[in-house]
Amino acid sequence: MTVPADLDRRFRDAAVEAHLLDAGYDVVDSPVGPLLVAATDRGLLRVSFDAGGEPEAALEQIARFAGPRVLRAPRAVAVAHSELDQYFAGKRRAFDLPVDLRGQAPFTISVLGELAKVPYGHTRTYGELATSAGSPKAARAVGMVMNRNPLPIVLPCHRIVGASGSLVGYRGGLERKEQLLRLEGAML
Amino acid sequence: MMDAVAPIPPFETFYAEHAGEVLRLLRRRLGRDRADDAFQETFLRALRAYDRLTYGEHLRAWVLTIATRVAVDAHRRAGEPTDELPELPDTDGRPAYEELAFLTDSLPPKERAAVVLRYGYDLDYEQIAAALDSSPDAARQAASSGVRRLRRRIT
């Protein structure tokens, strides 16, 4: 038996309102493809490009960080959803969202903190980001942190490029990196 | 030595797998109109207990037992007779407790549910408590007094 959409939606909303979820998520359409966006009571937990097809693996990863009560619940990510829509419409230059970085190493947290300060439409090199995180020789380690960034787009790892200005790499694919930088007017 | 245990799946997976069957059970027991509220209550109860589950076995039996309890509560609130037994489902077509049924059918409903869930489905007392909407201690007590009652009857 298929559960009617309004009944299904009512349960999902009620679960959010009762604060019974370890994490709520939704799949958000965007110009760079569907994004799986997950949030906890503490803040935004995950933005993932692996939203197409079977989200099973992504859900299990979210559960490992937050706990097993992971439910698709649009209301849980409503603010993030609307800020992402504004960003992609060119109407938002900075995200105003608390983030949940539990389970991340201290070095990762400090690098992501510096990353968050790189302004819209600008780029930094891996080395520059390493320097501002207080570890000038750690450009490679910074590259690893960018590759595993749990909150791409919101924490703008697409703004971090190679010393020569080449794009180097992006977890979501170089095409998306270029697309995001063009959207921000950084690639001319 | 314990067998390898199934991990607890993300709640979304559990919900997607069982929501349809839970709704069907509730509509059969309560009718279409009252089933909607009971559906929500069933999965909210499951959510409240879900992070205390220790392994992911027999989740279908577990959630159908919760649904049955919710239906019994709804009948009780409406002042309707509630003597019906919790409806304990087969697991994957395998009636795990069928051989015990002729014994357990005569037990009071709570004891019967506790005995069947504990010994038929091997659920732990946290899970049974959540299904029966009571505490783990009360579930343990119901199971052991059910077993005592059976033992008296057999010997």
Chai-1 contact restraints between the chains, C-beta under 6 A:
chainA,res_idxA,chainB,res_idxB,connection_type,confidence,min_distance_angstrom,max_distance_angstrom,comment,restraint_id
A,M1,B,G20,contact,1.0,0.0,6.0,A-B,restraint_1
A,M1,B,L23,contact,1.0,0.0,6.0,A-B,restraint_2
A,M1,B,R24,contact,1.0,0.0,6.0,A-B,restraint_3
A,V3,B,A19,contact,1.0,0.0,6.0,A-B,restraint_4
A,V3,B,L23,contact,1.0,0.0,6.0,A-B,restraint_5
A,L7,B,D36,contact,1.0,0.0,6.0,A-B,restraint_6
A,F11,B,Q40,contact,1.0,0.0,6.0,A-B,restraint_7
A,F11,B,F43,contact,1.0,0.0,6.0,A-B,restraint_8
A,A14,B,Q40,contact,1.0,0.0,6.0,A-B,restraint_9
A,A15,B,L47,contact,1.0,0.0,6.0,A-B,restraint_10
A,L20,B,L47,contact,1.0,0.0,6.0,A-B,restraint_11
A,L59,B,P10,contact,1.0,0.0,6.0,A-B,restraint_12
A,L59,B,E12,contact,1.0,0.0,6.0,A-B,restraint_13
A,A63,B,P10,contact,1.0,0.0,6.0,A-B,restraint_14
A,G67,B,D51,contact,1.0,0.0,6.0,A-B,restraint_15
A,P68,B,I8,contact,1.0,0.0,6.0,A-B,restraint_16
A,P68,B,D51,contact,1.0,0.0,6.0,A-B,restraint_17
A,R69,B,F11,contact,1.0,0.0,6.0,A-B,restraint_18
A,R69,B,L47,contact,1.0,0.0,6.0,A-B,restraint_19
A,R69,B,Y50,contact,1.0,0.0,6.0,A-B,restraint_20
A,R69,B,D51,contact,1.0,0.0,6.0,A-B,restraint_21
A,V70,B,P10,contact,1.0,0.0,6.0,A-B,restraint_22
A,V70,B,F11,contact,1.0,0.0,6.0,A-B,restraint_23
A,V70,B,E12,contact,1.0,0.0,6.0,A-B,restraint_24
A,L71,B,F11,contact,1.0,0.0,6.0,A-B,restraint_25
A,L71,B,E12,contact,1.0,0.0,6.0,A-B,restraint_26
A,R72,B,E12,contact,1.0,0.0,6.0,A-B,restraint_27
